[in-house]
């Protein structure tokens, strides 16, 4: 099933607007409305990016990242800094 990129873009724009509304009305840390809007943006973006690729062989310069703990990020940075020394 192929989706017109223009339709997918409109859905992404709507999701972004709804996220802004939810964020501006946030009721504390972990507000479920903001969280739902966050995931709606991620989903709409992926549909848009996929439809853009299917239609034109193009992608955006953006990427949806998984929720990464700060500890995981620090470990990844430390791993990058390690140097392999061969005897």
Contact map, one row per residue, 1 for C-alpha under 8 A:
111000000000000000000000000000000000000000000000000000000000000000000000000000000000000
111100000000000000000000000000000000000000000000001001000000000000000000000000000000000
111110110000000000000000000000000000000000000000001000000000000000000000000000000000000
011111110000000000000000000000000000000000000000001000100000000000000000000000000000000
001111111000000000000000000000000000000000000001001100100000000000000000000000000000000
000111111100000000000000000000000000000000000000000000000000000000000000000000000000000
001111111110000000000000000000000000000000000000000000000000000000000000000000000000000
001111111111000000000000000000000000000000010011001000000000000000000000000000000000000
000011111111100000000000000000000000000000001001000000000000000000000000000000000000000
000001111111110000000000000000000000000000000000000000000000000000000000000000000000000
000000111111111000000000000000000000000000010000000000000000000000000000000000000000000
000000011111111100000000000000000000000010011001000000000000000000000000000000000000000
000000001111111110000000000000000000000000000000000000000000000000000000000000000000000
000000000111111111000000000000000000000000000000000000000000000000000000000000000000000
000000000011111111100000000000000000100110010000000000000000000000000000000000000000000
000000000001111111110000000000000000100010000000000000000000000000000000000000000000000
000000000000111111111000000000000000000000000000000000000000000000000000000000000000000
000000000000011111111100000000000000100000000000000000000000000000000000000000000000000
000000000000001111111110000000000100110010000000000000000000000000000000000000000000000
000000000000000111111111000000000000000000000000000000000000000000000000000000000000000
000000000000000011111111100000000000000000000000000000000000000000000000000000000000000
000000000000000001111111110000001100100000000000000000000000000000000000000000000000000
000000000000000000111111110000000100000000000000000000000000000000000000000000000000000
000000000000000000011111110000000000000000000000000000000000000000000000000000000000000
000000000000000000001111111000000000000000000000000000000000000000000000000000000000000
000000000000000000000111111110101100000000000000000000000000000000000000000000000000000
000000000000000000000000111110100000000000000000000000000000000000000000000000000000000
000000000000000000000000011111100000000000000000000000000000000000000000000000000000000
000000000000000000000000011111100000000000000000000000000000000000000000000000000000000
000000000000000000000000000111110110000000000000000000000000000000000000000000000000000
000000000000000000000000011111111110000000000000000000000000000000000000000000000000000
000000000000000000000000000001111111000000000000000000000000000000000000000000000000000
000000000000000000000100010000111111100000000000000000000000000000000000000000000000000
000000000000000000100110010001111111110000000000000000000000000000000000000000000000000
000000000000000000000000000001111111111000000000000000000000000000000000000000000000000
000000000000000000000000000000011111111100000000000000000000000000000000000000000000000
000000000000001101100100000000001111111110000000000000000000000000000000000000000000000
000000000000000000100000000000000111111111000000000000000000000000000000000000000000000
000000000000000000000000000000000011111111100000000000000000000000000000000000000000000
000000000000001000000000000000000001111111110000000000000000000000000000000000000000000
000000000001001100100000000000000000111111111000000000000000000000000000000000000000000
000000000000000000000000000000000000011111111100000000000000000100000000000000000000000
000000000000000000000000000000000000001111111110000000000000000000000000000000000000000
000000010011001000000000000000000000000111111111000000000000000000000000000000000000000
000000001001000000000000000000000000000011111111100000000000000100000000000000000000000
000000000000000000000000000000000000000001111111110000000000000100000000000000000000000
000000010000000000000000000000000000000000111111111000000000000000000000000000000000000
000010011001000000000000000000000000000000011111111100000000000000000000000000000000000
000000000000000000000000000000000000000000001111111110000011000000000000000000000000000
000000000000000000000000000000000000000000000111111111000010000000000000000000000000000
011110010000000000000000000000000000000000000011111111100000000000000000000000000000000
000010000000000000000000000000000000000000000001111111111110000000000000000000000000000
000000000000000000000000000000000000000000000000111111111110000000000000000000000000000
010000000000000000000000000000000000000000000000011111111100000000000000000000000000000
000110000000000000000000000000000000000000000000001111111100000000000000000000000000000
000000000000000000000000000000000000000000000000000111111100000000000000000000000000000
000000000000000000000000000000000000000000000000000111111110000000000000000000000000000
000000000000000000000000000000000000000000000000000111111111000000000000000000000000000
000000000000000000000000000000000000000000000000110110001111100000000000000000000000000
000000000000000000000000000000000000000000000000100000000111111000000000000000000000000
000000000000000000000000000000000000000000000000000000000011111000000000000000000000000
000000000000000000000000000000000000000000000000000000000001111100000000000000000000000
000000000000000000000000000000000000000000000000000000000001111110000000000000000000000
000000000000000000000000000000000000000001001100000000000000011111000000000000000000000
000000000000000000000000000000000000000000000000000000000000001111100000000000000000000
000000000000000000000000000000000000000000000000000000000000000111110000000000000000000
000000000000000000000000000000000000000000000000000000000000000011111000000000000000000
000000000000000000000000000000000000000000000000000000000000000001111101100000000000000
000000000000000000000000000000000000000000000000000000000000000000111111100000000000000
000000000000000000000000000000000000000000000000000000000000000000011111110000000000000
000000000000000000000000000000000000000000000000000000000000000000001111111000000000000
000000000000000000000000000000000000000000000000000000000000000000011111111100000000000
000000000000000000000000000000000000000000000000000000000000000000011111111110000000000
000000000000000000000000000000000000000000000000000000000000000000000111111111000000000
000000000000000000000000000000000000000000000000000000000000000000000011111111100000000
000000000000000000000000000000000000000000000000000000000000000000000001111111110000000
000000000000000000000000000000000000000000000000000000000000000000000000111111111000000
000000000000000000000000000000000000000000000000000000000000000000000000011111111100000
000000000000000000000000000000000000000000000000000000000000000000000000001111111100000
000000000000000000000000000000000000000000000000000000000000000000000000000111111100000
000000000000000000000000000000000000000000000000000000000000000000000000000011111110000
000000000000000000000000000000000000000000000000000000000000000000000000000001111111000
000000000000000000000000000000000000000000000000000000000000000000000000000000001111100
000000000000000000000000000000000000000000000000000000000000000000000000000000000111110
000000000000000000000000000000000000000000000000000000000000000000000000000000000011111
000000000000000000000000000000000000000000000000000000000000000000000000000000000001111
000000000000000000000000000000000000000000000000000000000000000000000000000000000000111
